[in-house]
Amino acid sequence: MAERTSTETGSTHSQSLERGLAVLSTFRSGRPLLGVSEIGREIGLGRSTTHRYVATLAMLGYLQQDPGTRKYRLGPRVLDLGFSALNSMELREVAAPHLRRLSDETGFTVNMAILDGADVVYVERCRSTQARQREIDLNLHVGARLPAYCTSLGKVLLAFRPPEEQAIALDLIDFTQRGPNTIVSRGALETELEQVRTAGFATNNEELAYGLRSIAAPVLSREGAAVAAINLAAHSSMMPMDRLVEQLSPTLRQTAADISAHLAYQ
């Protein structure tokens, strides 16, 4: 390993570690797949040197190679690090008491998620303690992933993305019938996302699974971008969709606004 020592500070600087982290930093949500040459150009290294770093990171599980394009994407070890970071991130700390209060007031399970490519990743989940709550078991937990296009959380996060980022995410979607009312075409989803952005919230009426309904609202940064989304989920036997929206969307949206305010949204 190449090392560079500073005699002035007495510290040891690992150039190899620095370069390895630089390779990982080239991957962003807008470009999840990169080739060795693309990575090398961005971090200023030759192809052979870059290939050594990429191969090492792939061997350790921090990168994965796509069989079709031979390009690379972030691997599961990076996700492991990300999920560990979620436990201490400001967003969860700020949102947790608001989500707990919303769940207690409404009697429904409350979730918070972020967008990763064409998926939502659950970062917080407050299950209702009230006996009247009936749930569909989807094995959801912090770190769980679901397709964005057929969830209320995902539709909110897609709707409040800049147009170019939204288009990239939509390119990644494999439209599959998941529930009775799943949207299975890009055109129909784009129309829905326009309505979501106008309304300020999204619904899911048995699009992900039979019997599952939910409504979601965006958590906004001070720049007005959706950094997360929160939702209320209910079984269809408990409440019609129109009543779920009428009775609970104002409280849900106010909770999202309160979290946004604590994140210094103006």
JOPE-V322492 format. One record per helix or strand of 3 or more residues. SS is the DSSP state (@ for helix, = for strand). FROM is the first residue (numbers start at 1). LEN is the number of residues. If there is no record, write none. Layout:
ss=SS from=FROM len=LEN
ss=SS from=FROM len=LEN
This chain:
ss== from=3 len=3
ss== from=12 len=3
ss=@ from=15 len=11
ss=@ from=36 len=8
ss=@ from=47 len=13
ss== from=63 len=3
ss== from=72 len=3
ss=@ from=76 len=11
ss=@ from=90 len=17
ss== from=109 len=8
ss== from=119 len=8
ss== from=145 len=3
ss=@ from=148 len=3
ss=@ from=152 len=8
ss=@ from=163 len=9
ss=@ from=186 len=14
ss== from=201 len=5
ss== from=212 len=9
ss== from=226 len=10
ss=@ from=241 len=22
